[in-house]
Amino acid sequence: MRLISALAASSMMAIALASVDAQAQDAAADASAADTTTEESQGGIADIVVTAQKREGRLQDIPIAVSAIGSDEIERRSVLSVSDLPALVPGVSVAQHAGYNRLFIRGIGLTSISNGQDPSVSFQVDGVVIGRPSAQLAAFFDIERIEVLRGPQGTLYGRNATGGSVNLITRRPTRELSGYFDVSYGNYDRLELTGALSGPVTTDGGVRARFAFQRLTRDGYGRNVTLNEDIDDQRSFAMRGTIEADLGENADLAITADYAREDDHNYAFHAFGPYRSDVAMPGLATGGTILANSRDVTTEVPTRNDRTFWGLSATLGVDVSDAVRIQSITGYRDSRRDNYSDPETTSRPIFAPTNTFESAEQFSQELQFLYDSERVKGVVGLFYYDEDLSARLDLAFPFVGGLLGFPNADFEENGTVGIKSYAAFTEWTLEPIDRVRLTAGLRYSKEKRDSVGTFTIFNFLPPPNGANNVIPIDVDRSWDAFTPKFGIDYRPNDDLMLYASATRGFKSGVLLVGNPNPPVNPETIWAYEAGFKSTLADRRVQFNASAFYYDFTDLQVNKIVGNSIITENAASARTKGFEVEFRAQPVEGISLNADLTYLDAKFQTFVTGHPARPELGQIDLSGNRLVNAPKWAANAGAEFDLPVGLPGRLSLRGDMAYSGRVYFTEFNELSTSQKAVATFDLSLLYESDSGWRASIFAKNIGNEKVVSNKFIAAAATGYAINGGFKAPRTYGVRVGYSF
C-alpha cells in the first residue's frame, strides 16, 4: 500500500505541476550541460557546480563548508564506498560496525548500534533521504558526484543533520547513445564488474534512459579458523535504472528504480580480548580460545550477512518562469537485513548465534518552490517522511541457562517503531548592495514515534526460579523544533569570499525497538562558523578555510549496561576547530590537494556510570573527547601526467590520509581506541583517445591494521571487547572502455 501511495502521489503531483501555465525556456539539458565541472577558457582549476543549497551553484560561491568529489576523481581515486570519504573530505571519519554506516563529521555522528537509532549525518541519493544507516552502503556506483556538507543543516535538510549531510548524485541519462564497461581484478580474488548504457528512447531525445550495474565478489580479509570459512568477504550485486522525459517545453520528469543485494560472511565481530583482567570471559574459562587483535576469528558461530535494498523515486520539475521553478521529489524505499554473529568471540558455545533482523519501509515527499533572480534567491518547501521499522535482536544463553537448569535462557528485543516526520522550511539570500549577501532561513520540524513490542530477559536465578521475563513495550512520543539560520558573505573581489553564519540543528528523539529504554530527548546544536574561499594565481590555486564553534545540548550517546543496549543524553558538549582546504594546478598536467582539520571536541558536563565498571559508581566525564573525533586529521594527494609516446594520457597519483587517535567510547580508554595512523594509496592510469583505459592501483600500501570500531560487549560475555577492521592492503588492475 505504501508503494501504491508513493506512485499515486508522484502521478498526482506530475499532473498538477505539468498544468501550471508557464512561459519559460526548455528545462531539459543535454548531458554535457549537466556536467559537474566546467573549465573556463583561461584554464586552471575547473569550476564544480553543486546543488548543496537545493539549487545549482558554483562550489566556490557557496558560503558554507562543502566539498564535492566529481566522477573523474571518483574514478581516479577508486572510491568504492562511504569508507573512502575520510581520505577525500576534511573533518569526516567513518566507523562502520556490523554493517551500520556510522558516519561522523567534525566529531558528530551515530554512536549507537541499536535498532531504531537514526544517524546524525543526513544521507541522500538524488534528493531522497536514506533513513536506515544499514541501507546507506549500497549506492556507490555510477556516481556523478558526491557532495559533503559539513556542519548542521537544520534549515534545508532538517531532521538528523546535526553533523552535516552527504548527497550522492547519480549519473543521468544522455541524449546520445553512450556507456562504459569496467572490469577490475585484485588480491583476495576480488572481481568487480561495473557498467552503464545510456541514450535516447525517442528519436528526438525527449525521453532518455540509463541502466547501470555493479557486481563485486572477493574472498575474506580473514578466516574463521574454527569453522574453516572466510569472514569479511563480499558477494554483492546492485543495479539502477533511470528514465528522464521532457514534459512539454517547461517541465521535466525523472523516475529511478534501484536494487541491491548482499549475501556473504561480511561484518564479522572480531576479538580484542577481555576488558577486565579480574573478570573471566566464560568462553575462555571453559577452555575456549580467541585470536585477539586479529583479522581471523575462532568463534563457533558462523558470520552471516543477508541484505536486500530497493527503492523508487520520482523527481518532477516545472519552470514557471525564468526565475521560478517548482519541484517535487517522491521516494519509496524498502530495506531488509539479517545478520548472524557472536559478540562473545570465543570458540565455546556460550551464546547461540546472535541474530539481528531489521526490516524498514519508508516513504518521503518533498515539495520545493525555488526562486532565482539577480539579487534574490530562495526556496520554500514542505517535507513528509513516514517509516515503519520492524526489528529483532535475539541473543540466547544456552550455556549459562544449562548450568542453571533453564536451557532456553534468552535475551530478545522484538517490536516495531513507527516514525512520522513533518516539516516546513524556507531559506532566502538577498544581495542588498553589490558583493554583500544576507541569508536567513527557518525550518519547523515535527517528529512522532511509537514503539510496540516485547523485551525478554532471563533472570539468571537458580532452579526453580529461573525464568525468561517478558516485558511489554508500548510507548509513543513526539517532539518538535524550530531551526533557524543566519548568514552573511562578502566579496571584496571576484576571487575572494568571506562568510559567517549561525545555525541551529536538530536530531530527532529516540524510541528503541523492543527495548524498555526511556525515550531519549532530541539532540540540538547551535553552530557558529566563519571562513573564506579564495581562487588565486589565475585560477590555478584554491585556498579555503573555516573556523567553527559548536554548542550541544542533550547529545545522544550509547553504551551496553548489563546485557542491554542503552541510549542516553549527555548534558552538554562543545566543539571548536578549523579546516583548511588547498587545491592547485601549478602547471598543466600537475594537480595537488591537501586538507587539514583540527578538532577540540569535548564534553562540558556529563556524569554517567561505566557499564563495565559498575563499582565506580557515577563518573564525571567532563573534558573527555567525543567519540570518533580525532584532534588532528589530514589528507594530501598529487597527480602527475607522464610523457608517453602514445596518443592519450598516462597519469600517476599518490594519496595520504592521516587521523590522530580516535576513541570509540566516551570514557577515552586506550583499550577501546585506535592510535594515530596514516595510510597511503597509489595508482597509475592510462586513458586512450579512443575510449579505452587501464590502471593499476594499491590502497593502504603499508597494510596498516586500522580498527573501525570497538565496544565492550554485554556482562554475560565477561565484558569482551568486540570490533572490526578497515580494509587491509588491496591492489589490482582495472580495464575499461567508454563510448
C-alpha positions in Angstrom: 0.0 0.0 0.0 2.8 2.4 0.8 4.3 1.8 -2.7 1.0 2.4 -4.3 0.6 5.6 -2.3 4.1 6.7 -3.4 3.3 6.2 -7.1 -0.1 7.8 -6.8 1.4 10.8 -5.1 4.0 11.2 -7.7 1.5 10.9 -10.5 -0.9 13.4 -9.0 2.0 15.8 -8.5 3.0 15.4 -12.1 -0.5 16.2 -13.4 -0.8 19.2 -11.1 2.6 20.7 -11.8 2.5 20.0 -15.6 -0.7 22.0 -15.8 1.0 25.2 -14.5 0.9 27.8 -17.2 4.5 28.9 -17.9 6.5 30.9 -20.4 10.0 29.5 -19.8 12.7 28.1 -21.9 13.1 24.3 -22.2 14.2 23.0 -18.8 15.8 19.8 -20.3 19.5 19.9 -20.6 22.0 17.9 -22.6 24.2 15.6 -20.5 27.2 17.8 -21.3 25.3 20.8 -19.7 24.7 18.7 -16.6 28.4 18.1 -16.1 29.6 18.8 -12.6 32.6 20.6 -13.9 33.1 23.4 -16.4 36.6 24.7 -17.2 36.9 28.3 -18.4 39.0 29.2 -21.4 41.9 30.5 -19.5 42.5 27.1 -17.9 43.2 26.4 -14.2 41.1 24.5 -11.7 37.7 23.6 -13.1 34.5 25.0 -11.5 32.3 22.5 -9.8 28.6 23.0 -9.9 26.7 21.6 -6.9 23.1 21.6 -5.6 24.0 21.8 -1.9 21.5 24.7 -1.4 18.7 22.9 -3.3 19.7 24.9 -6.3 22.7 24.9 -8.6 25.7 27.0 -7.7 29.5 27.1 -8.1 31.2 25.4 -5.2 33.4 28.4 -4.6 30.4 30.7 -4.4 28.5 28.8 -1.7 29.1 30.4 1.8 29.2 27.1 3.7 31.8 24.4 4.3 31.0 22.0 1.5 33.2 19.6 -0.5 32.4 17.9 -3.9 34.0 14.9 -5.5 33.3 14.6 -9.2 33.1 11.5 -11.3 36.7 11.8 -12.6 38.1 12.0 -9.1 35.9 9.1 -8.0 37.4 7.0 -10.8 41.0 8.1 -10.3 41.0 7.5 -6.6 39.0 4.2 -6.7 36.2 5.5 -4.4 34.3 2.3 -3.6 32.2 3.1 -0.5 31.4 5.6 2.2 34.6 4.3 4.0 36.7 6.2 1.4 35.3 9.6 2.3 37.8 10.5 5.1 40.6 10.5 2.5 38.7 12.9 0.3 36.9 15.4 2.7 38.2 17.2 5.7 36.5 16.6 9.0 35.0 13.3 8.1 35.5 9.9 9.8 33.7 6.6 9.3 33.3 3.9 11.9 31.4 1.1 10.1 30.4 -1.6 12.5 28.3 -4.7 12.0 27.0 -3.2 8.7 25.9 0.1 10.1 27.2 3.3 8.4 28.5 5.2 11.4 29.4 8.4 9.6 30.9 11.3 11.6 31.5 14.9 10.5 33.5 17.2 12.9 33.0 14.6 15.7 29.3 14.3 15.3 27.7 11.0 14.2 26.0 7.8 15.1 27.4 6.2 18.2 24.7 3.5 18.7 24.2 0.1 17.1 20.6 -0.1 18.5 17.7 -0.8 16.2 15.7 2.4 16.0 18.5 4.8 16.1 18.9 7.5 13.4 22.1 8.9 12.0 23.4 12.4 12.9 24.5 12.9 9.3 21.7 13.1 6.7 22.3 10.8 3.7 20.6 11.4 0.4 20.7 9.8 -3.0 19.3 12.1 -5.7 17.5 14.1 -3.1 15.8 11.1 -1.4 16.8 10.6 2.2 18.0 7.1 3.2 16.8 6.7 6.7 18.4 3.4 7.9 22.2 3.5 8.5 22.4 -0.1 7.4 20.9 0.8 4.0 23.5 3.6 3.2 26.2 1.3 2.0 24.8 0.1 -1.3 24.7 3.2 -3.6 28.3 3.8 -4.6 28.3 3.1 -8.3 27.7 5.1 -11.4 28.0 8.3 -9.4 28.3 11.8 -11.0 29.4 13.5 -7.8 29.4 13.3 -4.0 28.6 16.4 -2.0 29.5 16.6 1.6 28.1 19.5 3.7 29.9 20.0 7.0 28.1 21.4 10.0 24.4 21.3 10.9 22.0 21.7 8.1 18.9 22.4 10.1 17.1 24.6 7.6 17.4 22.9 4.2 17.9 19.2 5.3 16.3 19.3 8.7 16.0 16.2 10.9 19.1 14.2 11.7 21.6 16.6 10.2 23.3 17.9 13.3 26.6 16.7 11.8 26.0 17.6 8.2 24.8 15.9 5.0 26.1 13.6 2.3 24.4 13.8 -1.0 25.1 11.3 -3.8 24.1 12.4 -7.3 23.9 9.6 -9.8 24.7 9.9 -13.5 21.8 10.9 -15.6 20.6 9.6 -19.0 22.2 11.1 -22.1 20.6 12.3 -25.3 23.1 10.3 -27.4 24.0 6.7 -27.1 26.8 6.3 -24.6 28.1 3.9 -22.0 31.0 2.2 -20.4 32.2 -1.1 -19.0 34.9 -1.7 -16.4 36.4 -4.9 -15.1 38.7 -4.9 -12.1 40.7 -7.8 -10.6 42.8 -7.7 -7.5 44.1 -9.6 -4.4 41.7 -11.6 -2.3 40.5 -12.8 -5.7 38.5 -9.5 -5.9 36.5 -9.2 -9.1 34.4 -6.2 -9.9 32.2 -5.6 -12.9 30.6 -2.2 -13.5 28.9 -0.7 -16.4 26.2 1.5 -17.8 24.3 2.1 -21.0 22.6 5.4 -21.7 20.8 7.0 -24.6 17.6 8.3 -26.2 14.3 6.3 -26.1 12.7 8.6 -28.6 14.3 9.9 -31.8 14.4 13.5 -30.6 15.8 12.6 -27.2 12.8 13.9 -25.4 12.7 10.6 -23.4 16.0 9.2 -22.3 17.1 6.2 -20.2 20.1 4.9 -18.4 20.8 1.5 -16.8 23.9 0.8 -14.6 25.0 -2.1 -12.6 27.8 -3.3 -10.2 28.8 -6.9 -9.4 31.5 -7.4 -6.7 33.0 -10.6 -5.3 36.1 -11.1 -3.2 37.4 -13.6 -0.7 37.5 -12.7 3.0 40.0 -10.4 4.7 40.1 -13.1 7.4 39.2 -16.6 8.3 37.0 -18.3 10.9 39.6 -21.0 11.8 37.1 -23.0 13.8 34.6 -23.4 11.0 37.2 -23.1 8.2 35.4 -20.4 6.3 36.1 -16.9 5.1 34.9 -13.9 7.0 34.6 -10.2 5.9 34.3 -11.4 2.3 31.8 -9.8 -0.2 29.2 -11.0 -2.6 27.1 -8.1 -3.7 25.1 -7.0 -6.8 23.4 -3.7 -7.5 21.6 -2.1 -10.4 19.9 1.2 -11.1 17.6 2.3 -14.0 16.6 5.9 -14.7 14.1 7.4 -17.2 14.0 11.1 -17.9 11.4 12.8 -20.0 10.7 16.4 -21.2 7.0 17.1 -20.5 6.5 19.9 -22.9 8.6 23.0 -23.0 8.7 23.8 -19.3 8.6 20.5 -17.3 10.8 17.5 -16.8 10.4 14.2 -15.0 13.0 11.6 -13.8 12.0 8.2 -12.4 14.6 6.0 -10.9 14.5 2.4 -9.6 17.4 0.7 -7.8 18.1 -2.7 -6.3 21.0 -4.0 -4.2 21.7 -7.5 -2.7 24.4 -8.8 -0.3 24.8 -12.5 0.6 28.1 -13.2 2.3 30.1 -13.5 5.6 30.8 -9.8 5.9 30.7 -7.6 9.1 32.2 -10.2 11.5 32.8 -9.4 15.2 36.5 -9.5 15.8 38.0 -10.3 19.2 40.2 -7.8 21.2 40.3 -9.8 24.4 38.7 -9.2 27.8 38.2 -5.7 29.0 38.8 -6.6 32.7 41.6 -8.9 33.8 39.7 -9.7 37.0 36.5 -10.8 35.2 36.7 -14.1 33.3 35.2 -14.5 29.9 33.1 -17.6 30.2 34.3 -19.0 26.9 38.0 -18.7 27.9 37.3 -20.0 31.4 35.7 -23.2 29.9 38.6 -24.0 27.5 37.7 -21.8 24.5 40.1 -19.7 22.5 40.2 -16.3 20.9 42.6 -14.6 18.5 42.9 -11.2 19.9 43.5 -8.2 17.6 43.4 -10.5 14.6 41.6 -10.4 11.3 40.9 -14.1 11.9 38.4 -15.4 14.5 37.8 -18.6 16.3 34.1 -18.3 17.1 31.9 -21.4 16.7 29.1 -19.2 15.4 29.1 -18.5 11.6 29.0 -14.9 10.4 26.2 -14.4 8.0 25.1 -11.2 6.2 21.9 -11.2 4.1 20.6 -7.8 2.9 18.3 -6.6 0.2 17.6 -2.9 -0.5 15.4 -1.4 -3.3 13.6 1.8 -4.0 11.8 4.0 -6.4 12.0 7.8 -6.8 10.4 10.4 -9.0 11.6 14.0 -9.4 9.3 16.4 -11.3 10.2 20.0 -12.1 8.2 22.8 -13.7 9.8 26.1 -14.8 7.0 28.5 -14.1 9.2 31.4 -15.4 12.8 32.3 -15.8 13.0 32.9 -12.1 10.6 30.3 -10.6 10.8 26.6 -10.5 8.5 24.1 -8.6 10.0 20.7 -7.9 8.6 17.6 -6.3 10.8 14.7 -5.0 9.0 11.5 -4.1 10.7 8.4 -2.7 9.9 4.9 -1.5 12.5 2.6 -0.1 12.4 -1.0 1.3 15.3 -2.4 3.2 15.8 -5.8 4.9 18.9 -7.2 6.6 19.6 -10.4 8.6 22.9 -10.8 10.4 24.3 -13.6 12.5 27.4 -13.1 14.7 29.0 -13.9 18.0 29.7 -11.0 20.4 31.3 -13.4 22.9 34.0 -14.1 20.2 35.4 -17.3 21.7 35.3 -20.9 20.3 32.9 -22.1 23.1 29.1 -22.1 22.6 28.4 -19.7 25.4 25.8 -17.9 23.3 23.6 -19.1 20.5 24.1 -17.2 17.2 23.2 -13.6 17.7 20.5 -12.7 15.2 19.9 -9.1 14.2 17.0 -8.7 11.9 15.7 -5.4 10.5 13.0 -4.5 8.0 12.0 -1.0 7.1 9.7 0.7 4.6 9.9 4.4 4.1 8.0 7.0 2.1 9.2 10.5 1.6 7.8 13.5 -0.2 9.4 16.9 -0.6 7.9 19.9 -2.5 10.1 22.8 -3.3 9.3 26.3 -4.6 12.6 27.8 -6.0 13.2 31.4 -6.8 16.4 32.7 -8.5 16.9 36.3 -9.7 19.9 38.5 -9.8 19.5 39.9 -6.3 17.2 37.4 -4.6 17.4 33.6 -4.3 15.3 31.4 -2.2 13.5 28.2 -1.5 10.2 27.4 0.3 9.5 23.7 0.9 7.3 21.1 2.6 8.6 17.7 3.7 6.9 14.5 4.8 8.6 11.3 6.0 6.8 8.0 7.0 8.7 4.9 8.1 7.7 1.6 9.5 10.6 -0.2 11.2 10.4 -3.8 12.4 13.4 -5.3 14.2 14.5 -8.2 16.3 17.7 -8.8 18.3 17.9 -12.4 19.7 20.8 -13.4 21.9 20.2 -16.8 23.7 22.3 -18.1 26.7 22.3 -21.9 26.3 25.5 -22.4 28.3 24.5 -20.2 31.3 20.9 -21.4 31.1 22.0 -25.0 31.1 24.1 -24.5 34.2 21.0 -23.0 35.9 18.7 -25.7 34.7 17.0 -23.5 32.1 18.4 -24.2 28.7 16.0 -21.8 26.9 17.5 -18.7 28.7 17.1 -15.8 26.3 17.6 -12.2 25.6 15.4 -10.7 22.9 14.3 -7.3 21.7 11.4 -7.6 19.3 9.0 -5.0 18.0 8.2 -2.2 15.7 8.7 1.6 15.6 6.5 3.9 13.5 8.1 7.2 12.5 6.4 10.2 11.1 8.1 13.5 10.3 6.6 16.7 9.0 8.5 19.9 8.2 8.1 23.3 6.5 11.2 25.3 5.6 12.4 28.3 3.8 15.7 30.0 3.2 16.4 33.2 1.3 19.5 35.1 0.2 19.3 38.8 -0.6 22.1 41.0 -2.1 21.1 44.5 -0.8 24.3 46.1 -2.2 26.9 44.8 -4.6 29.1 42.0 -3.3 27.2 41.7 0.1 24.7 38.9 0.6 22.5 38.2 3.6 20.9 34.8 4.2 18.1 33.8 6.6 16.3 30.6 6.9 13.8 28.8 9.2 12.6 25.2 9.5 9.8 23.8 11.7 10.1 20.0 12.3 7.5 17.8 13.9 8.5 14.2 14.8 6.2 11.5 16.0 7.2 8.0 17.1 5.5 5.0 18.6 7.1 1.7 19.8 5.3 -1.6 20.3 6.9 -4.9 21.2 8.4 -7.1 23.9 11.6 -7.2 25.8 12.7 -10.7 27.0 15.4 -11.3 29.5 16.5 -14.3 31.6 16.6 -13.5 35.3 19.8 -15.6 35.9 18.3 -17.3 39.0 18.9 -20.9 40.0 16.2 -23.6 39.9 13.3 -23.5 40.4 13.2 -19.7 40.0 14.9 -19.4 36.6 12.7 -17.8 34.0 12.5 -15.6 31.0 10.9 -12.3 32.0 8.8 -10.8 29.2 8.3 -7.0 29.4 5.7 -5.5 27.1 6.7 -2.2 25.3 4.0 0.3 24.3 5.1 3.9 24.2 4.7 6.9 21.9 6.3 10.3 22.0 6.5 13.4 19.8 9.0 16.3 19.6 9.2 19.5 17.6 11.8 22.1 16.9 12.5 25.4 15.1 15.9 25.5 13.4 16.9 28.9 12.1 19.9 30.0 10.1 21.5 33.4 9.7 24.4 34.2 7.4 26.4 36.9 5.7 29.0 36.8 2.9 31.1 39.5 1.3 33.2 39.5 -1.9 35.8 42.2 -1.8 36.8 41.0 -5.3 35.9 38.2 -7.8 38.4 35.8 -6.3 37.7 36.1 -2.6 34.6 35.4 -0.5 34.3 36.0 3.3 31.4 34.4 5.2 30.0 33.9 8.6 26.9 32.0 9.8 24.9 30.9 12.9 22.8 27.8 12.5 20.7 25.5 14.8 20.5 21.8 14.2 18.0 19.1 15.4 18.3 15.4 15.7 15.0 13.6 16.5 14.4 11.9 19.8 14.7 8.1 20.0 12.5 5.2 20.9 14.4 1.9 20.6 12.8 -1.2 19.1 11.7 -3.8 21.7 13.8 -2.0 24.4 12.4 -0.5 27.7 15.0 2.3 27.4 13.2 5.5 28.3 12.5 7.9 25.5 15.7 9.8 24.5 15.4 13.6 24.1 16.3 15.2 20.8 19.9 16.4 20.2 20.2 20.1 19.4 23.1 22.2 18.4 24.0 25.9 17.8 26.8 26.2 15.4 28.8 29.3 14.6 31.2 29.4 11.7 33.3 31.9 9.8 35.6 31.3 6.8 36.8 32.3 3.4 37.1 30.9 -0.1 39.7 32.1 -2.5 40.8 31.5 -6.0 44.4 32.6 -6.7 47.1 32.7 -9.3 44.9 33.0 -12.4 42.6 30.2 -11.2 45.4 27.8 -10.6 45.1 27.7 -6.8 42.1 27.4 -4.5 42.6 28.0 -0.8 39.7 27.8 1.6 39.5 27.8 5.4 36.8 27.8 8.1 36.7 28.0 11.8 33.7 26.8 13.8 32.3 26.6 17.3 29.5 24.2 18.3 27.4 24.2 21.4 25.4 20.9 22.0 22.5 20.2 24.3 21.4 16.6 25.1 23.9 14.9 22.9 22.8 11.3 22.3 25.3 8.6 23.4 25.2 4.8 23.6 26.5 2.1 25.9 25.8 -1.5 26.9 24.6 -1.8 30.5 24.3 -5.4 31.8 23.0 -7.2 28.7 21.0 -4.3 27.3 21.9 -1.5 24.8 21.2 1.8 26.5 20.9 5.3 24.8 21.0 8.4 27.0 21.5 12.1 26.7 24.8 13.7 27.7 24.2 17.1 29.3 26.3 19.2 27.0 29.3 19.2 24.7 31.3 21.8 22.8 33.4 21.5 19.7 35.7 24.1 18.3 38.2 23.8 15.5 39.2 24.7 12.0 39.6 23.3 8.5 41.9 24.2 5.7 41.5 23.1 2.0 44.1 23.5 -0.7 43.8 22.7 -4.4 46.4 23.6 -7.1 47.3 23.1 -10.7 50.6 24.9 -10.9 51.2 23.8 -14.5 49.2 21.8 -16.9 49.5 18.1 -16.0 50.1 18.5 -12.3 47.3 18.5 -9.6 47.9 18.9 -5.9 45.5 18.8 -3.0 45.7 18.9 0.8 43.3 19.2 3.7 43.9 19.8 7.4 41.4 19.5 10.3 41.8 20.4 14.0 39.1 19.4 16.4 38.7 20.2 20.1 35.6 18.2 20.8 34.8 17.6 24.5 32.0 17.0 26.9 31.3 20.0 29.1 29.0 18.3 31.6 28.4 14.6 31.6 28.1 12.3 34.6 27.3 8.6 34.0 28.2 5.1 35.1 30.8 2.9 33.4 28.9 -0.2 32.1 32.0 -2.5 32.6 33.0 -0.9 36.0 29.8 -0.5 37.9 31.7 -0.5 41.2 33.0 3.0 40.3 29.5 4.5 40.5 28.9 7.8 38.7 31.9 9.2 36.8 32.4 12.8 35.7 33.4 12.7 32.0 33.7 16.5 31.6 36.7 17.2 29.4 36.7 13.8 27.7 36.8 13.8 23.9 33.8 12.9 21.9 33.7 9.6 20.1 35.3 9.4 16.6 36.7 13.0 16.9 40.5 12.9 16.3 42.3 16.0 17.4 44.2 16.3 14.1 43.3 14.8 10.7 44.9 15.5 7.3 44.9 14.2 3.7 47.1 15.1 0.8 47.5 14.0 -2.8 49.4 14.6 -6.0 48.7 13.7 -9.6 51.2 13.9 -12.5 50.8 13.4 -16.2 53.7 11.4 -17.5 55.1 11.8 -21.0 54.2 8.8 -23.2 54.8 8.2 -26.9 51.2 7.1 -27.4 48.0 9.1 -28.0 46.2 9.6 -24.8 47.1 10.3 -21.2 49.2 8.5 -18.6 48.9 9.8 -15.0 50.5 8.8 -11.7 48.6 9.6 -8.5 49.5 9.2 -4.8 47.4 9.9 -1.7 47.9 10.0 2.0 45.3 10.1 4.8 46.2 10.7 8.5 44.0 10.5 11.6 45.0 11.2 15.1 43.9 8.9 18.0 40.2 8.0 17.9 38.3 7.0 21.0 35.3 4.7 20.4 33.7 5.3 23.8 33.1 8.4 25.9 35.4 7.0 28.6 38.5 7.7 26.4 40.4 4.5 27.3 43.3 3.2 25.2 41.8 -0.3 25.1 38.8 1.0 23.1 40.7 3.4 20.8 42.6 3.4 17.5 46.1 5.0 17.7 47.1 7.7 15.2 47.7 6.2 11.8 48.5 7.2 8.2 47.6 5.2 5.1 48.9 5.6 1.6 47.3 4.9 -1.8 48.9 4.8 -5.3 47.5 4.4 -8.8 48.7 4.6 -12.4 46.1 5.3 -15.1 46.3 5.3 -18.9 43.4 6.8 -20.9 43.5 6.5 -24.7 41.9 8.9 -27.2 39.6 6.1 -28.4 37.8 5.4 -25.1 40.0 2.6 -23.7 41.6 2.9 -20.2 43.6 0.8 -17.9 45.0 1.3 -14.4 46.9 -0.4 -11.7 46.2 0.6 -8.1 47.1 -0.1 -4.5 45.3 1.1 -1.3 46.7 1.0 2.2 50.1 0.2 0.8 51.6 -0.2 4.3 49.0 -2.8 5.2 48.1 -0.8 8.4 45.7 -2.7 10.7 43.2 0.1 11.3 40.3 -0.6 13.7 37.0 0.8 12.5 35.2 0.4 15.9 35.4 -1.2 19.3 32.9 -1.7 22.0 32.6 -3.5 25.3 30.0 -6.3 25.0 27.4 -7.5 27.5 28.3 -8.5 31.0 27.3 -12.1 30.1 30.3 -12.2 27.8 32.7 -11.3 30.6 33.0 -7.8 29.1 34.6 -9.0 25.9 35.9 -6.2 23.6 34.5 -6.6 20.1 35.1 -4.6 17.0 36.0 -4.6 13.3 38.8 -3.6 11.0 39.1 -1.4 7.9 40.4 -3.0 4.8 44.0 -4.3 4.7 46.3 -3.7 1.7 44.5 -4.2 -1.5 45.8 -3.9 -5.1 44.7 -4.8 -8.6 44.2 -3.8 -12.2 41.3 -2.3 -13.9 40.4 -2.2 -17.6 37.5 -0.3 -19.1 36.0 1.2 -22.3 33.7 4.2 -22.7 31.8 5.2 -25.8 
